């Protein structure tokens, strides 16, 4: 019974840690000065209509609690958005980086042996 209690406790701490990390990540970018819309619409002809359209497109016109629920749902589905610099899904970029890291660590272990 002690082993089961240990596993349940560790799993609970892991879930709590993930929840805290996701929550801090969400709110960190919303309490910093400036807005995503101000940064994204830095074009010479950015009209108030363009700024409003961007707010609606990214869901920034919704209440924070609703934004948070959408954020958590999308993360649970593996949707991390699109990289604007590489025009690819972020999840795919992370998977490729992880694969390269694993290959590199295997190569290093092979070289040492």
C-alpha positions in Angstrom: 0.0 0.0 0.0 2.9 2.4 0.7 4.1 2.1 -2.9 0.7 3.1 -4.3 0.5 6.1 -1.9 3.9 7.2 -3.1 3.0 7.0 -6.8 -0.3 8.8 -6.2 1.4 11.6 -4.3 4.1 12.0 -6.9 1.5 12.1 -9.7 -0.5 14.7 -7.8 2.6 16.9 -7.4 3.4 16.5 -11.1 -0.2 17.6 -12.1 0.1 20.5 -9.7 3.4 21.5 -11.1 2.1 21.4 -14.7 -1.0 23.4 -13.6 1.2 26.1 -12.0 3.6 26.3 -14.9 0.7 26.7 -17.5 -1.1 29.3 -15.3 2.1 31.4 -14.8 2.9 31.2 -18.5 -0.6 32.4 -19.4 -0.8 35.3 -16.9 2.9 36.4 -17.3 2.3 37.7 -20.8 -0.9 39.4 -19.8 0.5 41.4 -16.8 3.6 42.7 -18.7 3.4 46.2 -20.1 2.1 46.5 -23.7 -0.2 44.3 -25.5 0.1 41.6 -28.2 -2.0 43.7 -30.5 0.2 46.8 -30.2 3.2 44.6 -31.0 1.6 42.8 -33.9 0.1 45.8 -35.6 3.2 47.9 -35.8 2.6 48.8 -39.4 2.5 52.3 -40.8 -1.2 52.1 -41.6 -2.5 50.3 -38.6 -6.1 51.5 -38.1 -8.3 51.0 -35.1 -10.3 48.6 -37.2 -7.2 46.5 -37.9 -6.4 46.4 -34.2 -10.0 45.4 -33.3 -10.0 42.7 -36.0 -6.7 41.3 -34.5 -8.2 41.4 -31.0 -11.2 39.4 -32.2 -9.1 37.0 -34.3 -6.9 36.1 -31.3 -9.7 36.2 -28.8 -8.2 39.0 -26.8 -11.6 40.7 -26.6 -12.9 38.0 -24.3 -12.7 37.9 -20.5 -9.4 36.6 -19.1 -11.0 33.5 -17.5 -12.5 32.5 -20.9 -9.1 33.1 -22.6 -7.5 30.9 -20.0 -10.0 28.1 -20.5 -9.4 28.3 -24.3 -5.6 28.3 -23.7 -5.8 25.2 -21.5 -8.1 23.4 -24.0 -5.8 24.1 -26.9 -2.7 23.0 -25.0 -4.4 19.8 -24.0 -5.0 19.1 -27.7 -1.4 19.9 -28.6 -2.3 23.1 -30.4 0.5 25.6 -29.5 -0.2 28.0 -32.3 1.8 28.9 -35.3 5.3 30.3 -35.4 5.2 33.6 -37.1 8.8 33.5 -38.1 8.8 30.0 -39.6 5.1 29.8 -40.6 4.8 26.3 -39.1 2.9 24.8 -36.1 4.9 25.3 -32.9 4.2 21.7 -31.8 5.9 20.3 -34.9 8.9 22.5 -34.4 9.2 21.3 -30.8 9.0 17.7 -31.8 11.8 18.2 -34.4 14.0 19.9 -31.8 13.3 17.1 -29.3 14.2 14.4 -31.9 17.4 16.2 -32.7 18.3 16.5 -29.0 17.6 12.8 -28.5 19.7 11.9 -31.5 22.6 14.1 -30.3 22.5 12.6 -26.8 22.6 9.1 -28.2 25.5 10.0 -30.5 27.4 11.5 -27.5 26.8 8.3 -25.5 28.0 6.2 -28.4 31.2 8.2 -28.8 32.0 7.9 -25.1 31.7 4.1 -25.1 
